[in-house]
């Protein structure tokens, strides 16, 4: 397609520069990427070829601003391939992956640019730069070094080859998982197959079947479909089928077999790390995180592992007692735990998820999240229904603060076959300033809730509500960002810090005053009663051993496989089994993510050797929320203003450790985390 007719290369005239979704076709992307990459190369060459001495404006700042067209196109492409893909987009994605990786590699191995950046870096303390400008220079220099700018000769070429190969392999990994998820369906034919399922789950299963063009009810591998089925179905045989399908994503012989891809990714990462002078990939990855070293991350996980393991053994014994009473097999399997735990929760706390869900309609929970953002940060949300988006399920809001639009927020909450699994926040554009004018961010939250039939409210479990608030916490990190340079904006921070704003925001989903206002029964409109709130609170520590060891098992497995690479890992299933046996994880509990579908690790390197970050951030957020608790007001204005000023608005313009100290006044403590999980 000719560039002059390509909407990706035109000035976007939609309000606030929203992408013209209704004009964009898959075929527009390849020529647009080619044009934008060429433009970026030209911009970098112009920096390198200057004859004037390097200064911040003509080198660091120019580098930060270069490639803006490419960044705009890439952000749109990444969002579409995750939220609303197609066979055509997937084919383009696979073709483009090594090209984009090669371009990224070229950027950071541009010797002329690095020479100028390095010269500035060496004299950075004498340049009189502002805090943010100094931070930008330091981050740019570090990115160059971590991407091989100091390599030479064959090592430099080999590094480039590895980057390209990893891009292709990680894209294949991600597409394989999505393919397995999209193609699977467990058909429920009659009342016997539906035994034990509440009406809300039956309705969601009926809608899933309709979405896939089939009759009856269907259970999919979306977490919001399969976990409720495992929780309520009294058909042990069907639970086993569903669980095995859920846990075997990416582990089927044939074209989607990630067991062949993961060893290649691991070997290339190890080689990449060694080229840069690190013993292993975990050392390389954590060198630029708050933890600093794999040992520091491992030490934190081990502090929680021991009490969690003790608790999960107690829970398993309790479930075996219950299984005997119910006439269920005593050899509890992973497909039994969710079901038995729910039966025990009902008996012990008189708390039935089917009783809870009518109070948690999706629409009301969106309003609750918006209301908390208003009370904490002064935000207001105005829905816009007049602008085209990429899918009918996606919704758009203008976000205002102090009478000014500060960002656009897109919510895309339902699962579908064209969408990857899980929940995530992304941006179509990051916040920045240009000539003093704020460039508003365009932020998106994706969830995978099971959609109710037309005309009915989509009901959430309380775990779903936490997920909604979690991703919205990420969204607020992007929306509230107030920095000059997009490279430092919002969530562009260390991985073990980026989860602080998201996990912290979950706390407001549990506040009585929020629930009494927004948790309204879908039929009567009555607020959730105090008796039910009391039941929820009484059960807050229930099954925490199970939840904690499932997460920790995945996190320890991640660190171990990125540390233990003195010999190539050929059989990831055997490595996984041996590692989990060594740490003593009960087979009946299992882990959150098995290696063949562990997208955090192998869809990209973003969370590789970094799944621990959720626990690291939970230490921070538990301590941070205590700052509100100590005032006696979860919406204390002074604490909320300090939170905005030191955490949510500063992005990566200051060091995370310094930002934390500015908010809390002291280092974080582990005790609040253990207390929050009931493990103290």
N, C-alpha and C positions, 0 to 999 in steps of 0.2 A: 504494500500500500504506500502511496506517495506521502511523504512527510507533511506536505502542505494541507492534506485533507485528514490528517491523523489527529483525533481529538486529544490524544495524550500529549501532543506537542504544542497545543494551542494554549492561550491564556484562558483558564477556566473562569467563566462568567457567572457561575452559580453563586448565590450568597455565601460570603466568607470563603470562597474558593473551594467549595465542596466539589468533589469529582463529578463529572457529567455521566453518571452511571448508565443512563439510557442511551448514550451515544457510543459507548465503548464495546468493541468486539474483541474476542481473543486474538484475531489476526492483527490487531493494532499493536500488540506488545512487542513482537520481535523487531520490527523496524524502529519503534520508538526507543527501545533499549539500545539498539545499535547507534542511533543518533545521539542519545544522551550520554552514552559512554564515550563517544568520540568528542563530544563537547567537554566532558569532564577531563579527558586527556589534554585537550587544548588548554584548559584553564590551569592545569598543573604545570604544563610546559611553560606557560607564561610566567608562573611564579619562579620556576627553576632558571629561566633564561634572563631574569632581571640582572642588570649590571649594578644597580644600587646596593648598598650594604643592607643586610637583612634587618628589619625591625618588626615589631609586633604586627603592625597594620599590613605591611606588604608581604608578610610570610605566614605567620600563625593565623591571623584573622582571614587572610585570603584563602588559606587552606580550609579553614572551617566553613567558609561560605561557598567554596567550590563544590560542584556536583549537585546543586540544589534540584535541577531538573531530574537527574537520575534518582535522587532520593525520593522525589515526589512520585515518580512512576513506580519505583520499587515498592514503596509503602502500599500503593494501591494494589499492585500485583500480589504481594504477600497476603494482604487481607482477602482478596478474592479467592486465591487458591486454598485458603484455609476455611473461609466461610461459605463460599458458593462456587465450588470447582466444577469441572466438566472434563470429559475425556480429552477435549481439545486443549483446555488449559493445562491439564496434567502433562500432556505431551510437550507443550511449549515449556513448562516448568522444568522438565527433565533435560531438555535441550539447552535451556538458558543457564541452568545451575552451574556447570563448569565455566561458562563464559563470564558470568557475574563473579564467580570466585576468582577467576584469572584477573578480572578487572580490579577487584578489591586488592588482590595481591600486588598488582602493578602500582596501585596508589601508594602502598606503604613500602615499596621498593624503588620508588622514584628517587634516585640518588641526589639529583639537584635540589629537590624540595627538602629532603632530609638533611642535607648539608646546611641549609639555611635554618631549619628548625633546630638542629643540634647546636649551631652557633648561638642561637638565642637562648637555648636551654642552659648552656654552660655559663652564661652571664645573667641568668634570670633574676637573681637577687639584686642586681644593680640596675634593673630596667625601670623601676618605679611603677610597676604594674599594679592595677587594682587586684583585689582578692580573686575575682572571677577570671580576669584576664590571665593571671598567673596560673590559676587552676587549669584553664584551657590549654595554655602552653605545655604544662606538665603532662596533661592527659594526652595531648597529641604526640608528644615525644615518646611517652610510654607505649602508645599504640603502635608507633613505628617500630620500636625495639621489639615488642612482642610479636610483631608480624614479619620479623626477619630482616629489618632494614640494615642491620649490622653484619649480615651474612655476606659471604663473597663466593665467587666461582661456582663450583659444582654444588656446594651446599645451598646456595641461593636458588639455583635452578631446581634442585630437588625439593626445596621448601615449596616452590611454586607448583610443582607437580602434585605434591601432597594436598595442597589446598584445593586444587581442581578435583582431584579424585574424591576427597572427602565431601565436597559439595554434591557430587553425583550420588555417592553412596547414601548420604543422609536424606537426600530427596527421595531416593528409592525406598529407604526404610519407612519414611513417613507415608508415602503413597501405598505401600504394602499394608500397613496397619489400617489405613482408611478403607482400603479395598476389602479387607477381611471384615471390618465392622459393617460396611455397607451391604455386603452380600449375605450376611448371616441373618436368619430369622428362625425363631422357634415358634412353630404354628401351634396354637392352642385350639383344639377342635370342638370341645364340648364342655359341659359343666364339670365333668370329672377332671379335665385338664386345668380348669380354673379354680379348683378347690383351694379355699383359704384366702383367695385374693379379694381385697376390698373393692368396692365399686369404682373408686378413683383409678385404681390400677387397671381394672378391666376396661374402663373407658379409654385410658391412654393406650392400652394394647390394641383396642379396636381402632383407634385413630392411626396407630402405627401401621396396622394392616391396610387401612384405606390409603395411607400415603404411599404404600408399596404396591397398590393395585391388586390386593388380595382380600378375600372374605375372612370373617371371623376375627380372631385376636392374634397378635404377634408380639413376641418379646424380642427386642433387639439387643445389641451389645453396647448401646449407650448406657452409661452408668445409671442414669435416672430411670432406665427401664429394667435392666438386669438385677440391680441391687434390691429394689422393691420386690421383684419376683422371688429372689433368694430369701428375702425376709419373711414373706407371707405364704408362699406356696407350701401346702402340706404334702405335695407330691415329691417325695425324696428323689424318685427316679428322674423327674423333669428338672429338679434343682441341680442334680449332678450333670445332666446334659448341658444346661445353661452355664453352669460354673466352668466346666471344662472348655466350652466354647469361648467364654470370656477370657480365660487365662491362657488360651492357646493362640490368641491373635498373633500373627507374625511367625508362628511356629508350625506352619503346614508345608509339607513338601510341595514344591512347584514354584510358580512364578512369584508368589508373595512370601517366600521363605526368608525371614530375616536372620535365621540362625547361620546363614551363609554370609550375610552382609556384616553383622556385628564384629566378628573377628577381624575382618579387613579394616573396619573403622578403628578398632582398638590398636591394631598394629601400626596404622598410619599415624595415629595420635601419639603413640609412644615415640616413633621416629621423629615426628615434628618437635616434640618436647626436647628430645636429646639434641637435635640440631641447634636448639636455642640454649643449650647448656644445662638443662634440667634432667634429673635422674628419671623422672616419669611424668606422665601427663597430669597427675594430681598435684605434684609440686608446681608445675607450670600454671595450672588453672587457679590454684589458691593463692599464688603470689600476688594476684591483683584483687583479693577479696579481704573483707574485714578479718576473717579467721587467720589469714596469712600463711598457714601451713596445714597440710592434711592432719598432722598430729593434733593441732588445736581443735579442728573440727571433730576428729575422732574422740578426743577427750570429752567434749560436750556430749556427744551421742552416748558414750559409755556411762556418763553420770546419770543419764535417764534410763539406759538399757536395764541396769540391774533391778531397780524398783519396778519397772514395767514388766520385766520377765517374771518376777515374783508374783505380780498381780495377775498376769495372764494364766499362770498355772492354777491359781486359786479360782479364776473364772472358769477354766476348763473343767476343774473338778466339780464346780457347781452345776455346769451344764450336763455333766455325766449323770449327776443325781437327778436332774430334771428329766433327762432322756429316759432314765429308768422308770420314772413316774408316768411318763407319757407313752411308754411302750416303744420308744424309739431305740435304734441300735446304740450301744454304748461306745462303739468305736467311732467317735465323732470325726467327720471329714470336713474339709473346707466348705463344702456346699451345705453343711448342717449348721455351721456356727451362727450365721445371720438369723436363721429361722428359730433356733433354740434360744438365742439371746433375746429375740423379740418376745417369745413366749414367756421367758423369765422376767423380762421387763414388765410385761403386762401383769404377771402374777405378783411381782414384788412391789411395783409402784402404781399399779392400776393405771398404767400409762400406755395407751394404744395409739399408734401413729395414725390410725384411721379416725380417731377422735380428734387428733391435733390438726390434721391437714385441712379440714374445712375452715379453719381460722387463718390459713396462710395462703390466700389467693395471690397469685403472682402480681396482679395489678396493685394490690394493697401493699405488698412488700416492696415494690418499686417506689411507691409513694413514701413508705417508711424510710427507705434509704435516702431519698431526696430530702425528706423532712430533717433527718439527722444532719445531712450536709448543710442544710439551711441554718439549723440551730448552732452548729459548730463553726461554720465558715461563712455564713451569710449568703449562701448560694440560692438561686431560684431557677426553676426549670420550666421552659415553655415549649410544648411539643409543636413541631412543624410537620404538617401532613401534606404540604404542597410541593415538596422537593422529592424528586425521584431517587430511590435507593436501589441496591443491587438485588433485593429480595423482598417480597411482601411482608415477611415476618420482621424485618428490620424497622426500627423506629428511631426518630431523630428529635433531639431537644436542643434548643438554645439554652446556654447556661450563663446566667448573669450574676455579677457581684458588684454591689454598690452602684447599681443602675447601668452597668456596662456589660456587654456581651464579652465573656472571657474565653468561651470555647463552645464547641459543638460536641454533643454526646450521642452516640448511636448504641442502642441496645438490641441485640439479636439473641433471643433467649431459647429458641427451640431447636431440638435435634432434627436432622434430616440426612439423607444419604449423601448429599453433596457437600457436607460439612464435616470437618475433622472432629474427633471426639474430644471430651474434656471441656475446660472452661479457661478463658484467657482474656487478657486485655491487650489491645494493640492501638496503634495510632495511624491515621491516614496522613497526619501532619503533626509534628512536634511544635511546641511553643517556642517562640523566639521574639526578639525585637529588631526592628529595622528602622534606622533613623528615628529612634525614640517611639515608634509605633509598635504596639503589641500585635504580633502575628498569632492569631488564636489557634490553639490546638484542636484537632479533630480526633476525638478519642472514641474507641469502640470497645464494648464488653460483649463477649460471646459466651453463652451458656448452652447446655444441651438438655434442657428440661423436656419432659414428655408433654407434648401438646394435647390439650383436651379437645374433644370434638367441638365443632362450630357451635357457638351459642352458650358454651359452658365455660366456667372459670377453670383455668389451669391451677391446680393445687400443688403446693410444695411441701416436702418434708422439712423438718427443722434444719437438717443438714443442707438441703437445697437453699434455704434462707441464708445460712452462713456463707454458702458459695456465692450467692448473689451479692451479699455485702462485701465479701472478700474481693471479688473482681471490681466492685464499685470503688473499693479503697484504692486499688490500682488506678482506676479511672480518675479519681480525685487527684492522685499524684500527678497525672498528666494535665488535668484541667487547671489545677491551682499553681502549676509551675510558673515562676516569674523570674526568668533569667534572660540574659542577652543572647546567648548562643544555643542553638538547637542541640549541638553535640553534648551539652551539659543539662539538657532540659528534663524535668520530670523523672521518669523511671530509668534514665540513662545512668544508673548508679551500680555499685557492686551488687552481685546477685544475692549475697547474704544480707544485704540492706534493703533491696527493692521490695522484699516481702514484708517489711515493717509497716508501711502505710496500709497495705491490704489486710494483713492479719490483725492489725490494731483496730481497723474499722469494724471487724466482725463483732467486737465487744458491744457495740451499740445495738446490734440485733437482739441482744439478750436483756436489754434494760426494760424493766416493768413498764415504765411510763411510755416507752415506744410501743411495746406490744399492746398495752391497754388502749392505745389510740388507733393502731393500724391493724392489729390481728382481730379482724371482725368476721363473724360467721357468715358464710356465703349466702345462707338462706334467711337467717333472722337479723343479720346486721349487728348482733350483740357483740360487745367486746369479749375477748377471751376471759373466762372467769378466773378469779384468784385461786380457786382450788386447782384448776388445770395448770396455772403458772407455778403453783407450789409443787405439783407433781413433776413438772419439767425440771425445776431446780433440784428437787430431791434426787432425780435420776441423772444429774449432770456428770457424776463420776462413774456411772454404770458403764461397764464394758470398755473402760479407758485402757486397761491393760492390752486388750485386743487391738484397739485403734492405734495405740502407741507402738506396739511391737511390729505391727504391719508397716507403719511408716519407717520406723528405725531399721527394720530388716532391709527395706529397699535402700535406705540411705547408706547403711554399712556395706551392702553389696556393691553399690555404686563406687564408693571410695576404694573398696578392696580391688575391684576389677581394674581401676585406673592406677592403682599402686603396684599390683602384682603382675607386672608385665616383663619380668626378666626373661620369661619364655612366652611365646605366643599362646594366647588362649584360643584353642581350636574348637572346643565343644563348650559353648556358653551354658547349655543346660546342665552339664556335669559340673561346671564351675559354680553355677548358682546353687545347685543342690549341696555341694561340698561346703560352700561358704555358710549357708544357712544352717547346716548340721553342726558346723564348728561353733557357731555362736549360740546354738541351742534353741533356735526358733521352733516352737511347736508346729508340726505339720498342719494341724487342724486350724491354726490361725492364718498361716500363709502371709503373703506380703502384698503391698499395694500394687506393685508393677513388676512383672517378670521381664527379664532382659529382652526377649524378642519383640515386645511392644512398648518398651520403656522410652517413650518419646522424649521425655525430659533429657535423656542422655544421648539419644542417637538420631533424633530428627534434626538436631544441630548440636553445637558444642556449648550452647548457652548455660545449661545446667549440668553438663558433664563434670563428674567429680564434684558435683554441687547440689545434689538432692538434699544434703544436710541443711541447706540454707533456710528451709522452713522452720527447723528447730532453732537454728541460730537467731532467726528473726523473731521467733516466738518468745525467746528469752527477753528480747528487747521490748516486744509489744506488751507482754504481761507486766513488765516493770513500768512501761510507759502508761498503761491504763491505770496503774496504781497511783500515778500522779493525779488523775481525776478522782479516784476513790478517796484519796487523802483529803480532798476538799469537801467531800460529802455530796458532790454534784457531778454527775457524768457529763454535763454540758457546761462546766465551769468556764465562764467567758475568758478569764485571764489565762487559764491553762490551754484553752482552745486557741487563743491568739498566739501563744508561745509555740504550740504545735504547728500552726500554720506557718509561722515565721521561721522556725528552725528545721522543720521536717518536710512538710508538704510543698512549700513554695520554692525551696532552694535547689532542688535537683541535685546535680553533682558539682555545683559551683563552690562548695566547700567540702572538705574531707568528711566522710560519714561519721567517723569517731568524734570529730569536733562538733558536728551537728547534733549528735546524741548528747554530748556533754552540755551543749548550749540549752538543750531542752530539759534534761533531767538533773544536771548539776553534779553528776557522779557516774562512775562506770555502772553498767547494768549488772544485776544480780540474778542468779539462777533460781533462788527460792520462790519467787512469784510464779515461775513456770511450773515447778513441781506442785505448788499449791493449786494452781489452776487446773491441773490434770488429776488432782487428788492422789498424787504419788509421794507426798511428803510424809 
